Amino acid sequence: MQALDFFAAIKNSGIDFFCGVPDSLLKHFCACITDNVSAENHIIAANEGNALALAAGHYLATAKPALVYMQNSGFGNAVNPFLSLCDEKVYKIPALVVVGWRGEPGVKDEPQHVKQGEVTEALLKTLGIKYATLSGSIEDAQHTLAQATAYMQKYELPFVLLVKKNTFTAYQSEVSKKEKFVLSREEAVIKVAKMATTSDSVIVATTGHISRELYEFRKHNGLQHTQDLLTVGSMGHASSIALGIALAKPNKQVFCFDGDGALLMHMGSMPVIAAAGPTNYIHVVFNNEAHDSVGGQRTCINIVDLPSLALSCGYKKAISVTSSSELDTALELIVGKEGPVFLEIKVKCGARSDLGRPLESPVENKEQFMRFLGEKSAAELC
């Protein structure tokens, strides 16, 4: 189905406000929204719950449902507003929620999506949320959309459209994206990883290209992966995982490799990190101002002075760099110094086409990582 045809059907249904968190299965539809909707009527939210609440506010002000898009792996962030805001036992607020169905049963996907894909329909049924699977035919999609619109009008409740892999054909965006930065993320990841490759250092890397580039660095240099935890899921939580490790292992230098989209998703972790005061914590954000792994949609991080934010939260030191030489200098200033410290590295979008993926399972990664920390996993204790 052409994304533009589906977008036109959405507009014809009366919906003119769009918000959400980008997803790889929806990237062509999201690009279509970006090209054809004004900035004030299209908001890329920090997380999925944020998006659903935003849609609720739009409905309260206009009596018109909004469209919310998200990946099913982020659906958990929206459960609270689904049940305590939009539900029939609370305010009864409708929204058309378009959900990319990662990990659909019978479709090969990455390990972090498998469980979520298996339980997506059961979760919707448990929550009492009406849903339908979007067909690849625009005629069938129009029929399903008419049913969804009628349901929202009658019951004033959300309606979910599940989108399978390859539902939308490729959409070529008309908006040219000019790169603001020159440093590649992979080059920056390698520089910091080399500095962090010591016997008393570990790295917790966020989901997406950052973890894959870190993994490739180790692989191509014949190094072990034991001191890296690759958080292939749980977007936005790598910094909190790293905090838990830093507090429990004060003699280890703990690096968090974060992304700007992930940082935005749960930015409340920053003052928590600072308040806990781990002196062995280095928070590195690779900032390309985009959700690079799922289509390159822009984040709103460009309006945020991240070092100032980190300092206001209570980090001991905060630096921002835009070049390889500045990064070298910054690493000399922060590594081994009292933390928590914050390093923003501004990088350009994109990754090489042959970027690999981890060969080990998440469980194998966990067990290797725990052994490096000097701990045995529960499986090894049995």
VENNORQUI-V333827 format. One record per residue. N is the residue number from 1. PSI is psi in whole degrees, -180 to 180 (999 if undefined). NEAR is the number of other C-alpha atoms within 10 Angstrom. D_FIRST is the distance of its C-alpha to the first C-alpha in Angstrom with 1 decimal. Layout:
N|PSI|NEAR|D_FIRST / N|PSI|NEAR|D_FIRST
This chain:
1|138|16|0.0 / 2|129|17|3.8 / 3|-37|22|6.2 / 4|-35|18|8.6 / 5|-42|17|7.4 / 6|-40|20|7.4 / 7|-43|17|10.6 / 8|-39|12|12.0 / 9|-39|19|11.8 / 10|-47|19|13.6 / 11|-41|12|16.1 / 12|-22|11|16.8 / 13|-7|15|17.6 / 14|-1|12|20.4 / 15|129|17|19.5 / 16|11|16|20.6 / 17|132|23|21.7 / 18|140|27|19.7 / 19|159|24|21.3 / 20|-169|27|20.9 / 21|126|26|21.3 / 22|151|29|18.7 / 23|146|25|17.1 / 24|-34|20|15.8 / 25|-19|22|12.7 / 26|9|27|12.0 / 27|-35|20|13.3 / 28|-39|22|10.6 / 29|-42|25|10.2 / 30|-40|27|14.0 / 31|-38|22|14.5 / 32|-42|21|12.8 / 33|-47|21|15.2 / 34|-40|21|18.1 / 35|-29|14|17.7 / 36|4|15|17.5 / 37|138|14|19.8 / 38|156|13|23.5 / 39|-34|13|25.2 / 40|-15|8|27.1 / 41|10|14|23.9 / 42|112|20|22.1 / 43|120|21|24.1 / 44|112|23|23.4 / 45|167|23|25.7 / 46|-42|21|28.2 / 47|175|23|27.0 / 48|-37|28|24.9 / 49|-40|23|28.0 / 50|-44|19|28.7 / 51|-44|27|25.2 / 52|-38|33|25.6 / 53|-38|20|29.1 / 54|-43|20|28.0 / 55|-36|28|25.6 / 56|-42|26|28.6 / 57|-40|15|30.7 / 58|-42|18|28.3 / 59|-43|17|28.4 / 60|-32|14|32.2 / 61|-23|9|32.6 / 62|-12|10|30.2 / 63|23|13|29.6 / 64|129|20|25.9 / 65|149|28|23.5 / 66|166|28|21.7 / 67|130|24|18.5 / 68|129|27|19.3 / 69|148|27|17.2 / 70|168|27|18.7 / 71|147|22|18.8 / 72|-25|25|20.4 / 73|-21|24|23.3 / 74|8|20|24.3 / 75|-31|20|24.2 / 76|-33|13|27.9 / 77|-22|17|28.6 / 78|-6|18|27.2 / 79|-42|17|29.1 / 80|-54|15|32.1 / 81|-28|17|30.7 / 82|-45|27|28.6 / 83|-33|17|32.0 / 84|3|13|34.6 / 85|-55|17|32.9 / 86|-15|22|30.1 / 87|156|20|31.4 / 88|-21|17|33.0 / 89|1|9|36.4 / 90|-102|11|36.3 / 91|-17|15|34.7 / 92|81|18|31.7 / 93|121|25|29.1 / 94|154|30|25.5 / 95|143|27|22.4 / 96|115|25|18.7 / 97|112|24|18.2 / 98|118|23|14.9 / 99|121|27|16.0 / 100|125|27|14.7 / 101|76|27|16.1 / 102|147|28|18.1 / 103|24|24|20.5 / 104|133|22|18.8 / 105|132|15|21.5 / 106|-6|9|21.3 / 107|122|11|19.1 / 108|134|11|21.4 / 109|177|13|21.6 / 110|153|12|24.4 / 111|-33|13|27.4 / 112|-13|18|27.1 / 113|-14|19|23.8 / 114|-53|18|25.0 / 115|-45|14|27.2 / 116|-41|21|24.9 / 117|-39|21|22.0 / 118|-36|16|24.5 / 119|3|15|25.8 / 120|-51|21|22.7 / 121|-42|18|22.6 / 122|-38|11|26.4 / 123|-44|15|26.8 / 124|-41|15|24.7 / 125|-42|12|26.8 / 126|-39|9|30.0 / 127|-10|13|29.2 / 128|30|14|28.6 / 129|124|16|25.1 / 130|138|15|22.9 / 131|164|19|19.4 / 132|156|17|16.4 / 133|129|16|13.7 / 134|128|21|10.1 / 135|161|19|8.3 / 136|-7|17|5.2 / 137|132|14|5.7 / 138|-33|16|5.9 / 139|-46|14|9.5 / 140|-38|12|10.2 / 141|-40|21|8.9 / 142|-40|20|11.2 / 143|-45|15|13.9 / 144|-40|18|13.8 / 145|-38|21|14.0 / 146|-40|15|16.9 / 147|-43|14|18.6 / 148|-43|23|18.4 / 149|-43|22|19.9 / 150|-40|13|22.6 / 151|-46|16|23.5 / 152|-38|21|23.9 / 153|-40|14|26.0 / 154|-44|10|28.1 / 155|-11|12|28.8 / 156|50|20|28.3 / 157|159|22|26.7 / 158|154|30|23.6 / 159|131|22|20.5 / 160|134|21|18.3 / 161|116|22|14.6 / 162|131|20|14.3 / 163|120|23|11.3 / 164|168|20|11.6 / 165|138|15|11.7 / 166|24|11|8.8 / 167|-40|19|6.2 / 168|138|22|4.9 / 169|166|13|5.8 / 170|138|14|9.2 / 171|126|15|10.4 / 172|112|10|14.0 / 173|142|15|16.1 / 174|-7|11|18.7 / 175|120|9|21.2 / 176|136|6|23.7 / 177|115|11|25.1 / 178|130|8|28.8 / 179|133|12|30.4 / 180|-24|13|33.3 / 181|159|16|34.9 / 182|-23|13|36.2 / 183|130|19|36.9 / 184|146|20|34.4 / 185|-41|22|33.7 / 186|-40|21|34.5 / 187|-43|14|37.9 / 188|-42|22|38.6 / 189|-44|19|37.7 / 190|-44|17|40.1 / 191|-46|16|42.9 / 192|-39|19|42.9 / 193|-39|20|42.5 / 194|-41|12|45.5 / 195|-31|13|47.5 / 196|-4|19|46.5 / 197|75|15|47.3 / 198|167|12|50.7 / 199|-18|11|52.3 / 200|23|14|52.1 / 201|146|19|48.5 / 202|158|25|45.2 / 203|131|25|41.7 / 204|113|24|39.0 / 205|140|29|35.7 / 206|170|28|32.6 / 207|156|23|29.1 / 208|-153|21|26.9 / 209|-30|23|28.1 / 210|-48|23|31.6 / 211|-39|24|32.4 / 212|-39|20|31.0 / 213|-36|24|33.1 / 214|-44|22|36.1 / 215|-44|24|35.7 / 216|-37|20|35.5 / 217|-48|20|38.6 / 218|-47|18|40.6 / 219|-48|14|39.3 / 220|-18|8|40.1 / 221|11|8|43.5 / 222|28|9|44.5 / 223|157|12|44.7 / 224|158|11|44.3 / 225|13|20|41.4 / 226|-25|19|43.9 / 227|11|24|44.3 / 228|132|26|40.6 / 229|116|25|38.5 / 230|101|25|34.8 / 231|83|21|33.2 / 232|-21|21|29.7 / 233|-156|18|28.7 / 234|50|14|30.4 / 235|131|21|29.1 / 236|-7|24|31.8 / 237|0|21|34.6 / 238|-39|27|35.9 / 239|-33|28|38.6 / 240|-37|17|39.9 / 241|-46|17|40.0 / 242|-37|24|41.9 / 243|-44|28|44.2 / 244|-40|14|45.1 / 245|-44|20|46.0 / 246|-39|25|48.0 / 247|-35|18|50.1 / 248|-24|11|50.8 / 249|71|16|51.6 / 250|-16|13|53.5 / 251|-1|12|54.8 / 252|138|18|51.3 / 253|118|24|49.6 / 254|121|28|46.1 / 255|134|27|43.3 / 256|120|24|40.0 / 257|104|26|37.2 / 258|164|26|34.9 / 259|162|29|31.9 / 260|-39|24|31.5 / 261|-41|28|28.4 / 262|-40|22|30.2 / 263|-44|23|33.4 / 264|-37|17|31.8 / 265|-39|21|30.3 / 266|59|17|33.8 / 267|-18|16|36.2 / 268|-15|11|38.8 / 269|-22|19|39.8 / 270|-51|21|41.5 / 271|-27|17|44.6 / 272|-43|14|44.8 / 273|-48|24|45.1 / 274|-41|22|47.7 / 275|-36|13|49.6 / 276|-29|14|49.9 / 277|39|20|51.3 / 278|118|24|50.7 / 279|-11|21|52.7 / 280|22|24|50.9 / 281|127|30|47.3 / 282|116|30|45.4 / 283|109|25|42.0 / 284|122|23|40.0 / 285|117|23|36.8 / 286|106|24|34.8 / 287|108|26|33.3 / 288|11|27|30.6 / 289|35|24|29.5 / 290|156|21|25.9 / 291|77|23|23.8 / 292|-37|22|23.8 / 293|-17|17|22.6 / 294|19|16|19.2 / 295|-9|18|18.2 / 296|18|18|21.4 / 297|142|21|21.0 / 298|140|17|24.5 / 299|174|22|26.9 / 300|14|16|29.7 / 301|-17|17|32.4 / 302|-21|13|33.5 / 303|-1|8|35.5 / 304|130|9|37.4 / 305|93|11|40.6 / 306|-42|20|40.1 / 307|-42|18|43.7 / 308|-39|15|45.2 / 309|-46|15|43.0 / 310|-43|23|44.2 / 311|-39|18|47.8 / 312|-27|13|47.6 / 313|-24|17|46.4 / 314|7|21|49.4 / 315|148|27|48.4 / 316|-34|18|51.5 / 317|146|19|50.0 / 318|131|23|46.8 / 319|146|21|45.9 / 320|136|20|43.0 / 321|156|17|42.6 / 322|-2|19|40.6 / 323|166|16|42.2 / 324|-41|16|43.4 / 325|-40|9|47.0 / 326|-37|13|46.5 / 327|-42|22|44.9 / 328|-45|15|47.9 / 329|-43|11|50.2 / 330|-41|18|48.3 / 331|-36|16|48.3 / 332|-31|11|52.1 / 333|-27|12|52.5 / 334|-33|19|50.5 / 335|127|18|50.7 / 336|-3|13|53.7 / 337|164|16|54.2 / 338|129|16|54.4 / 339|-174|22|51.0 / 340|142|27|48.6 / 341|158|27|47.5 / 342|130|25|44.2 / 343|117|23|42.8 / 344|127|23|39.9 / 345|114|27|38.7 / 346|120|24|36.4 / 347|161|24|34.1 / 348|161|22|31.4 / 349|165|22|27.7 / 350|155|17|26.3 / 351|155|16|27.4 / 352|150|9|28.3 / 353|-23|6|25.7 / 354|21|6|28.1 / 355|124|11|28.8 / 356|179|13|29.6 / 357|156|14|29.4 / 358|139|17|32.4 / 359|-29|9|33.7 / 360|152|11|35.6 / 361|162|12|34.3 / 362|-37|17|34.5 / 363|-42|10|37.5 / 364|-41|12|39.2 / 365|-45|19|38.6 / 366|-47|19|40.2 / 367|-41|20|43.2 / 368|-41|22|43.9 / 369|-43|22|43.7 / 370|-37|17|46.0 / 371|-38|13|48.5 / 372|-37|18|48.5 / 373|-6|18|49.3 / 374|20|10|52.1 / 375|150|12|50.7 / 376|141|14|50.0 / 377|168|15|46.8 / 378|-36|8|47.2 / 379|-38|7|46.4 / 380|-25|8|49.3 / 381|-20|6|51.7 / 382|999|5|51.3
